[in-house]
Amino acid sequence: MESILSSYRRYWALDHSSALLNWDSETYLPEDGFKYRGEALAQIDSLQREEILRLAPLVEKVKEEDLDDKNRGILRVLKRMIKYYTAIPTEISEKLIRLTTEAFNIWRKAKAKSDFSLFSPYLNEIVEIEKIIAEKLGYRGDPYNALLDLYEEGATVDDIDNVFNQLIPSSKRILENVLSEGYYPKEHPLEKVKYDINQMKKVNEDIIDLLGMPKSRFRMDISPHPFTIRISINDVRITTRYEGIDFKSTIFSVIHESGHATYELMIDPNLEFTPLASGASSGIHESQSRFWENMIGRSRDFVKILFPILTENLDFVREYNEEEIYKYFNVVRPSSIRVDADELTYNFHIALRYNIEKGLINGSIDVKDLPSIWEEKMMSYLGLDIKNDSEGVLQDMHWSNGSFGYFPTYTLGNVVAGITYSKLPNLHESIMERKFDNIRDLLAEKLYKYGRTYPPKVLLERSFNETYNPEYLIKYLENKYLN
C-alpha cells in the first residue's frame, strides 16, 4: 500500500489544483474566462485519469484480506475510481467538462432572462452524455442507479422510492395541520425588511465565531449560489450570498455550509493524501449541513443565544422578541423555490427533481417538455402555479454541471439528519452552554473522522445501527410542528 499511496500524491496534487480552480470559477472568475477555465479543468481531469489508471496494476496485486479497515477503504475507493476512468472514455469525460463549464455560464444567463430555450440545447447534450455514462458504468435495474451510485455509493432507486413513499404522505399530513393551525406563520414582516450588507456580514462573522469555526483553516466568501469546497484538511472554504432582504436566508446558508465545512475539518488528518479524505457520500455530507442548519440553527435554543448578536448588529430586530424571531426562522409555506423552502416542504422539491431526473435518464421524459412537466409536478406536490422559467426549471445550477443523481442525496441527508438528532440526547444543554465543540467531537467520533473509510450504508449501521430510515425525520417534524 505504501507504493500506491506514494503514487496517489500526484493525483492529490491535481485534485488540490482542480478544487482551487473550481472555487475561483464560482467566486471571482471574470465572465469571459469560463471557456479557458473549462479547458484547464479538462486537461487536469485527463492527467488525473492517467494517474489513477497508472495505479491499476498495483491495486490489482493487493490482497484485501490482509488489510485493516483504513487500507480496505483505500482499496475500495481506488477500485471505484479505476472502474470509472476505465469505463468512461477520455473524450466523453473531457467533452462533459468543457460542455458543463460553458453550460453553467449559459444557465446563469438563461435564468436571468427566464428563458429555458437558451439553456435547453446544452441540457439536452448533457443528458445524452449522462445516458452514455450510465451505460458505460453498467447498472442493475434502473439506469439511474449508475448515476446515483456516483454520489451515494450503494444507493438505488428502491432506497429512494422507499424513503419518499413514507416521507411525502407524512409531510403532507403535517403540512396540512400546520397551515390550518396557524402557530407557525406563512409569512413574517421581517421577510420584507431590507438590511445593510456590511452589518449582515458582521452578523455572519459573529455566527462563525459562535459556532467556533477554526479561522486559520477556514474562510467565507460570496457567490451567487452558496457552496462548500475542500482544498485540503487545513483549507476548507464556504460562500454565502447577500440579497439585501430577508436576512434569515444568508444566516442559514452560513450555518448550512458551516455544517459541510465542519465535516471536512473533522476528518482524521491521517487520511490526508489518501482517497478517504472526504465525506462518506453526498447524502451523509448533506445530513450534517441539514442537522446544523435546521435542528440546531432553527431551534429555540439557538435563537436564544443568537438573539443578542442580532439585536447588537441589526437595529430593526430590536422591535421583536425571541419568540418572534423563532417564528420568523420557522415560517412554513409552500414555495416554488427550493432554496427558500422550509424544512417541512423541502423534500417535495427533491421528489420533483428526482422523478424528473429518472425520466430524463430512462428516456420517458424529453428535455423540451421540462417546463410543463415541472409546472404539473409543482401543482401536484405543493399546489403552486409556476410564473416563469426562473422560478421553475431554471432555478438550480445542478443540471448545468451534469450532477444527475445528486438531488436525491438532499433528502437522504434530511433522513440521516433525523437519525443524528435522535442520537444526541444532550443537544439542548450543549447549545445553551455554547459548547458546540462537544457536538462536533461526538459527531467526529460517530461519523466525521472516518471520511470515506466505509460506504454510507455500512457507516450508518456502524455508527447508528440504522439505514436510510425516514421514521426519525418524520418523528422530529411531528414533535416540532404538531406539538
Sequence and secondary structure as in RCSB ss.txt:
>XXXX:A:sequence
MESILSSYRRYWALDHSSALLNWDSETYLPEDGFKYRGEALAQIDSLQREEILRLAPLVEKVKEEDLDDKNRGIL
RVLKRMIKYYTAIPTEISEKLIRLTTEAFNIWRKAKAKSDFSLFSPYLNEIVEIEKIIAEKLGYRGDPYNALLDL
YEEGATVDDIDNVFNQLIPSSKRILENVLSEGYYPKEHPLEKVKYDINQMKKVNEDIIDLLGMPKSRFRMDISPH
PFTIRISINDVRITTRYEGIDFKSTIFSVIHESGHATYELMIDPNLEFTPLASGASSGIHESQSRFWENMIGRSR
DFVKILFPILTENLDFVREYNEEEIYKYFNVVRPSSIRVDADELTYNFHIALRYNIEKGLINGSIDVKDLPSIWE
EKMMSYLGLDIKNDSEGVLQDMHWSNGSFGYFPTYTLGNVVAGITYSKLPNLHESIMERKFDNIRDLLAEKLYKY
GRTYPPKVLLERSFNETYNPEYLIKYLENKYLN
>XXXX:A:secstr
 HHHHHHHHHHHHHHHHHHHHHHHHTTT  GGGHHHHHHHHHHHHHHHHHHHHHHHHHHHH  GGG  HHHHHHH
HHHHHHHHHHHHS HHHHHHHHHHHHHHHHHHHHHHHHT HHHHHHHHHHHHHHHHHHHHHH  SSSTHHHHHHH
HSTT  HHHHHHHHHHHHHHHHHHHHHHHHH SS S  GGGG B  HHHHHHHHHHHHHHHT  TTSEEEEE SS
  EEEEETTEEEEEE   SB THHHHHHHHHHHHHHHHHHTS GGGTTSTTSS S HHHHHHHHHIIIIIITTSH
HHHHHHHHHHHHH GGGGGS HHHHHHHHT     S GGG  TTTHHHHHHHHHHHHHHHHHTSS GGGHHHHHH
HHHHHHH     SSTTTTTS SGGGGT TTTTHHHHHHHHHHHHHHHT TTHHHHHHTT HHHHHHHHHHHTGGG
TTSS HHHHHHHHHS  S THHHHHHHHHHHT 
